[in-house]
């Protein structure tokens, strides 16, 4: 996409978020739902397919372009981004990274238009950061695969039309080997979705457990076809690396909003007849948050350039996700501190963002997993024993 077209996209998304979505943030939080008219507008704007290649109906943004869009998306409630995050991210990328051409032609245009919402079914009760513990099984039976198991905390599963289910196809393979990925439509007999999870924050972004009881899918639903057997973890790792850069950029966008909320409050709130912006200890909190935000933004842009160039597709995304998810937590904490008692009250934006920000340090790889990835990349064989 040329620079002018990209700027048009960014400008339209910024205007949409600040005029249409921001006024609804408290309603979305209270009702745990994004209004249908907002969902429809997101589809019309192409937000369900901004990373999907143009040949399949998407915008085809590079990662460097995508993170700039994510900066805008992070300005408001994460529930907005969650509507289409899986289509563009970890679920859609399963097909982009590992799907056959037939699978791409069938599913990617539907994902790009928003006709179909996809979920990424990897996490289990005892298999989160460590997929080697995955217990969902898939057994070949003639021209079908039979899946049994369960998945936990699956984003958009409540409304998903198809779930990318990771299952162990070779029980004898060690560790993360022997895992494959399957396209499982929501109406497949034996597939059921649990009740919505009641979370600390990010209301309006729905997660739930997924249950598979003798779920039968055609052999054609194995992602990658016959070549996709036992390649699921490799595909998942690629999807997660891309997703970490996106999440890092969303954290930067949220930090920008928190900085603005903090600055505006400090300018207008008075103590002793003068704005608290005059107090040097308050200035110190603001300075730290401004610095954190700028550092995160610079890191994400550099990591995205390297990802696009193919020079760093592992440690760079991990570094960006680790720093930015921790950074936005610090910025949110300072925002509440500057607001004082008001920052602890429902209905105040920084209180909501404080709850919302906490999850970023957990999903798509915890901060501790990112530390391991970064350290092993730096230390090489010496870190692996």
NUDOPA-947347 format. One line per field, with one value per residue (C-alpha): residue number from 1; residue in one letter; x, y, z. Coordinates in Angstrom, 2 decimals, decimal comma. Each point is the difference from the previous one (the first is absolute). Example, Ala and Ser with C-alpha at 12.3 -4.5 7.8 and 13.67 -1.06 7.14 Angstrom:
BEGIN
seq <- 1 2
type <- A S
px <- 12,30 1,37
py <- -4,50 3,44
pz <- 7,80 -0,66
***
This chain:
BEGIN
seq <- 1 2 3 4 5 6 7 8 9 10 11 12 13 14 15 16 17 18 19 20 21 22 23 24 25 26 27 28 29 30 31 32 33 34 35 36 37 38 39 40 41 42 43 44 45 46 47 48 49 50 51 52 53 54 55 56 57 58 59 60 61 62 63 64 65 66 67 68 69 70 71 72 73 74 75 76 77 78 79 80 81 82 83 84 85 86 87 88 89 90 91 92 93 94 95 96 97 98 99 100 101 102 103 104 105 106 107 108 109 110 111 112 113 114 115 116 117 118 119 120 121 122 123 124 125 126 127 128 129 130 131 132 133 134 135 136 137 138 139 140 141 142 143 144 145 146 147 148 149 150 151 152 153 154 155 156 157 158 159 160 161 162 163 164 165 166 167 168 169 170 171 172 173 174 175 176 177 178 179 180 181 182 183 184 185 186 187 188 189 190 191 192 193 194 195 196 197 198 199 200 201 202 203 204 205 206 207 208 209 210 211 212 213 214 215 216 217 218 219 220 221 222 223 224 225 226 227 228 229 230 231 232 233 234 235 236 237 238 239 240 241 242 243 244 245 246 247 248 249 250 251 252 253 254 255 256 257 258 259 260 261 262 263 264 265 266 267 268 269 270 271 272 273 274 275 276 277 278 279 280 281 282 283 284 285 286 287 288 289 290 291 292 293 294 295 296 297 298 299 300 301 302 303 304 305 306 307 308 309 310 311 312 313 314 315 316 317 318 319 320 321 322 323 324 325 326 327 328 329 330 331 332 333 334 335 336 337 338 339 340 341 342 343 344 345 346 347 348 349 350 351 352 353 354 355 356 357 358 359 360 361 362 363 364 365 366 367 368 369 370 371 372 373 374 375 376 377 378 379 380 381 382 383 384 385
type <- X X X X X X X X X X X X X X X X X X X X X X X X X X X X X X X X X X X X X X X X X X X X X X X X X X X X X X X X X X X X X X X X X X X X X X X X X X X X X X X X X X X X X X X X X X X X X X X X X X X X X X X X X X X X X X X X X X X X X X X X X X X X X X X X X X X X X X X X X X X X X X X X X X X X X X X X X X X X X X X X X X X X X X X X X X X X X X X X X X X X X X X X X X X X X X X X X X X X X X X X X X X X X X X X X X X X X X X X X X X X X X X X X X X X X X X X X X X X X X X X X X X X X X X X X X X X X X X X X X X X X X X X X X X X X X X X X X X X X X X X X X X X X X X X X X X X X X X X X X X X X X X X X X X X X X X X X X X X X X X X X X X X X X X X X X X X X X X X X X X X X X X X X X X X X X X X X X X X X X X X X X X X X X X X X X X X X X X X X X X X X X X X X
px <- 0,00 1,45 0,54 -2,99 -2,43 1,36 -0,42 -3,60 -0,63 1,65 -1,91 -3,36 0,65 1,13 -3,13 -2,24 1,55 -0,03 -3,45 -1,92 1,69 1,48 -3,43 -1,22 2,89 -1,83 -3,09 2,13 1,66 -3,29 -1,93 2,92 -0,84 0,93 -3,11 -0,92 0,17 3,67 0,64 -1,63 2,10 3,17 -0,91 -0,78 3,38 1,90 1,23 -0,75 2,64 2,75 2,80 -1,57 1,58 -1,85 -0,41 -2,29 -1,98 2,04 2,03 3,30 1,81 3,63 0,90 1,51 -3,33 -2,03 1,68 -0,81 -3,65 0,24 1,25 -3,38 -1,98 1,69 -1,45 -3,33 -1,38 1,81 -3,41 -0,09 3,24 -1,04 -2,98 2,31 3,33 -0,16 -0,98 3,04 2,28 0,53 -3,03 0,22 3,75 -0,45 -1,29 2,45 2,95 -1,06 -3,13 -0,28 -0,92 -3,48 -0,46 1,19 -2,38 -2,92 0,50 2,13 -2,51 -2,66 2,32 0,96 -3,61 -1,10 -2,46 1,87 1,61 2,83 1,46 3,42 -0,43 3,39 -0,18 -1,19 -0,42 3,50 1,54 0,41 3,51 1,21 -1,82 1,95 -2,65 -2,83 -2,41 -2,69 0,27 -0,77 -0,19 -0,29 -3,05 -0,21 -0,63 -0,63 1,78 -1,67 0,82 -0,43 1,05 -0,61 1,42 0,04 -0,29 -0,61 -0,58 -3,13 -1,00 -3,48 -0,58 2,50 -1,07 3,15 2,63 3,59 0,43 3,47 0,02 2,57 0,06 3,09 -0,15 3,46 1,73 1,89 -0,68 -1,56 0,31 -2,92 -2,51 -2,27 -2,61 -3,59 -2,72 -3,08 -3,21 -2,27 -2,89 2,08 -1,74 1,83 1,39 -1,39 0,86 -0,09 -1,40 1,82 2,85 -0,45 3,32 1,79 -0,12 -0,29 -3,78 -1,58 2,83 -1,44 1,85 -1,35 0,96 -0,39 -0,92 0,56 -1,82 0,62 0,05 0,41 1,46 0,98 3,66 -0,10 -0,42 3,53 1,81 2,67 -1,56 2,06 3,12 -1,52 0,20 2,14 0,86 -2,49 2,46 2,25 -3,04 -1,13 3,44 0,00 -3,50 0,88 3,16 -2,03 -2,70 2,51 0,96 -3,66 -0,68 3,08 -1,31 -3,44 1,73 1,76 -3,35 -1,51 3,01 -0,52 -3,60 1,04 2,65 -2,62 -2,45 2,75 1,18 -3,49 -0,90 3,25 -0,64 -3,55 -0,03 0,83 1,43 0,72 -1,33 2,33 0,05 1,80 2,03 2,18 1,07 3,36 -0,84 -3,02 2,24 2,31 -2,85 -1,02 3,58 0,46 -3,19 0,87 3,43 -1,42 -2,48 2,63 2,41 -2,71 -1,03 3,57 0,62 -3,14 0,76 3,54 -1,11 -2,68 2,54 2,28 -2,93 -0,97 3,62 0,19 3,08 -1,64 -3,27 0,44 1,91 -1,18 -3,71 0,68 1,96 -2,71 -2,81 1,90 0,96 -3,26 -2,34 1,98 0,30 -3,73 -0,58 2,39 -1,61 -3,47 1,16 1,43 -3,19 -2,05 2,51 -0,20 -3,80 0,06 -3,32 -1,74 2,24 -1,44 -3,60 -2,02 -0,94 3,46 1,95 3,30 -1,67 -1,34 3,28 1,81 -2,12 0,21 3,79 0,75 -0,86 2,61 2,77 -1,65 -1,50 1,89 2,90 0,53 2,75 1,98 -0,23 1,22 2,95 0,92 -0,24 2,10 2,65 0,35 0,41 2,76 1,75 -0,36 0,90 1,36 -3,54 -1,33 2,38
py <- 0,00 3,40 2,63 2,12 -2,93 -1,15 3,47 0,06 -3,29 1,26 3,27 -1,70 -2,50 2,75 2,04 -3,06 -0,96 3,45 1,08 -3,29 -2,43 2,11 1,39 -3,61 -1,31 0,02 -1,59 -2,76 -0,61 -0,03 -2,15 -2,26 0,41 2,11 1,45 -1,69 3,26 0,33 -3,58 0,76 3,13 -1,96 -2,44 2,80 1,62 -3,19 -0,46 -3,72 -0,53 2,62 -2,61 -2,39 0,25 2,07 -3,03 -1,48 3,19 1,62 3,20 -1,89 2,25 -0,71 -0,38 3,52 1,32 -2,21 1,24 3,58 -1,02 -1,81 3,21 1,50 -3,05 0,07 3,45 -1,49 -3,06 -3,23 -1,51 1,81 -1,54 -3,38 -0,09 -0,50 -0,69 -3,76 0,28 2,16 -1,62 -3,43 -1,68 1,50 -0,47 -3,73 -0,10 2,59 -1,86 -3,63 -0,34 -1,54 2,27 -1,55 0,75 3,57 0,61 -1,45 1,70 3,16 2,08 -0,84 1,01 3,24 1,07 -0,93 -2,54 -2,52 0,47 -2,39 -1,13 -1,39 -3,18 -0,74 0,65 -2,73 -0,25 -1,48 1,22 3,75 1,31 -3,60 -1,67 -3,22 -0,83 0,20 -2,91 0,59 -2,94 -0,53 -3,54 -0,84 -2,07 -0,57 3,31 1,77 1,11 -0,49 2,64 -0,26 2,44 3,50 3,50 2,85 3,81 -0,03 3,53 0,49 -3,67 1,13 1,61 -1,95 -1,58 -2,13 -0,98 -0,86 -2,94 -1,25 -3,70 -2,71 -2,31 -1,98 -0,96 -1,54 3,17 1,85 3,53 2,36 -2,41 -2,04 2,89 0,90 2,69 -0,53 2,26 -0,78 1,85 1,00 -2,21 -3,19 -2,64 -0,54 3,55 2,08 3,32 0,70 3,13 3,30 0,52 2,77 1,80 2,72 2,35 0,25 -0,28 -0,28 -2,33 -3,47 -3,17 -3,44 -3,65 -2,25 -3,69 -2,67 -3,31 -2,39 2,94 -1,28 2,19 -0,93 -0,68 3,14 2,03 -0,82 3,33 -0,49 -3,22 -3,17 2,17 1,61 -3,12 0,67 3,57 1,76 1,32 1,52 1,77 1,16 1,41 2,07 1,28 0,94 1,85 2,21 0,38 1,18 2,97 0,89 -0,21 2,09 2,70 -0,09 0,54 3,03 1,40 -0,54 1,67 3,03 0,28 -0,38 2,70 2,37 -0,80 0,56 3,29 1,44 -0,92 1,49 3,24 0,47 -1,56 2,54 -0,36 3,01 2,31 -1,13 -2,86 -3,12 0,27 2,48 -2,63 -1,48 -3,47 -0,05 1,25 -2,93 -2,49 1,65 0,07 -3,70 -0,87 2,18 -1,62 -3,52 0,67 1,40 -2,84 -2,57 1,68 0,12 -3,64 -1,21 1,92 -1,38 -3,56 0,24 1,14 -2,91 -2,43 1,18 -0,31 -3,54 0,84 -0,50 -1,91 -1,47 2,06 3,36 -0,72 -1,54 3,08 2,35 -1,96 -0,37 3,65 1,51 -2,21 0,77 3,66 0,60 -1,46 2,54 2,84 -1,10 -0,20 3,53 1,27 -1,30 1,49 3,46 -0,18 -0,91 -1,20 0,82 -2,51 -2,81 0,75 -1,84 2,29 1,58 -1,08 -0,68 -2,41 -2,05 0,05 -1,07 -3,17 -0,50 0,36 -2,83 -2,73 1,07 -1,44 -3,43 -0,90 -0,89 -0,98 1,25 2,47 -2,89 -1,93 3,10 0,20 -3,59 0,63 3,17 -1,55 -3,16 2,05 2,02 -2,90 -2,63 -3,59 0,94 0,70 -3,38 -2,32
pz <- 0,00 -0,91 2,67 -0,99 0,07 3,35 1,45 -1,21 1,81 3,19 -0,10 -0,52 2,80 2,35 -0,71 0,40 3,33 1,53 -1,18 0,00 2,42 2,80 1,02 0,35 2,11 3,31 -1,57 -1,54 3,37 1,92 -2,49 -0,96 -3,68 -3,00 -1,72 -3,26 -1,93 0,99 -1,11 -3,35 -0,46 0,71 -2,76 -2,43 0,71 -0,75 3,56 -0,03 -2,67 0,22 0,12 -2,52 -3,48 -2,59 -2,27 2,67 0,60 2,77 0,24 -0,01 2,47 0,75 3,66 -0,01 -1,28 2,31 3,18 -0,93 -0,32 3,34 1,62 -0,95 1,14 3,40 0,72 1,06 1,76 -0,99 -0,66 -3,34 -1,24 1,34 -2,39 -2,97 1,65 -0,44 -3,69 -0,69 2,54 1,47 -1,59 -3,48 -0,06 0,52 -3,56 -1,32 1,48 -0,38 -2,12 -3,44 -2,89 -0,03 3,70 -0,47 -2,90 1,94 3,35 -0,25 -2,01 2,58 2,84 -1,77 -0,50 3,50 -1,35 2,14 3,41 0,87 3,32 0,89 2,04 1,55 3,77 2,35 3,76 0,33 -3,25 -0,28 -0,34 -0,40 -2,94 0,62 2,63 -2,55 0,41 -2,66 -2,39 -3,66 -1,40 -3,69 -0,90 -3,73 -1,75 3,29 3,15 3,40 2,63 3,76 2,70 1,27 -0,35 2,49 -0,19 -3,75 -1,30 -2,12 0,37 1,07 -3,41 -2,12 -3,26 -0,17 2,55 -0,84 2,36 0,90 0,81 0,55 -3,03 1,04 3,69 -0,19 -1,20 2,77 1,22 -2,49 -2,90 -1,24 0,12 -2,94 -0,65 -1,14 -1,37 2,09 -1,00 2,89 -1,14 0,04 2,17 3,28 0,18 2,85 1,62 3,73 1,66 -0,42 2,44 2,57 -0,12 1,94 -2,97 -3,76 0,19 -3,42 -1,09 0,48 0,91 0,86 0,17 -3,03 0,26 -2,64 0,45 -2,91 -2,41 -3,55 -2,72 -3,57 -0,70 -2,16 3,21 1,12 -0,42 -2,62 -1,28 0,34 0,29 3,08 2,17 3,08 -1,07 2,27 2,55 -2,67 -1,46 3,45 0,78 -3,19 0,71 3,56 -1,03 -2,32 2,64 2,60 -2,14 -0,46 3,74 0,72 -2,34 1,64 3,37 -1,46 -1,16 3,43 1,63 -2,26 1,20 3,63 -0,37 -1,42 2,80 2,57 -1,50 -0,33 3,57 1,36 -1,91 1,30 3,49 2,68 3,48 2,18 -2,65 -2,79 -2,51 1,15 -3,23 1,92 2,53 -0,91 1,30 -2,33 -2,80 0,70 -0,46 -3,25 -1,28 0,71 -1,88 -3,00 -0,15 0,31 -2,82 -2,34 0,72 -0,73 -3,22 -1,26 0,91 -1,78 -3,19 -0,13 0,76 -2,71 -2,60 0,87 -0,11 -3,48 -1,12 1,40 2,07 3,40 0,28 3,48 2,57 -1,36 0,43 3,42 1,09 -1,21 1,62 3,28 0,32 -1,21 2,00 3,15 -1,00 -0,42 3,45 1,49 -1,93 1,15 3,60 -0,13 -1,63 2,92 2,45 -1,57 0,02 3,70 1,39 -3,28 -1,75 2,11 -0,98 -2,66 -2,83 -0,14 -3,08 1,78 2,45 -2,89 -1,91 3,18 0,04 -3,75 -0,18 2,40 -2,48 -2,54 2,19 -0,15 -3,37 -3,18 2,21 3,57 0,83 1,42 -3,28 -1,84 2,39 -0,82 -3,77 0,23 2,25 -2,05 -3,16 1,65 1,76 -2,68 0,80 3,40 1,20 -1,09 1,78
***
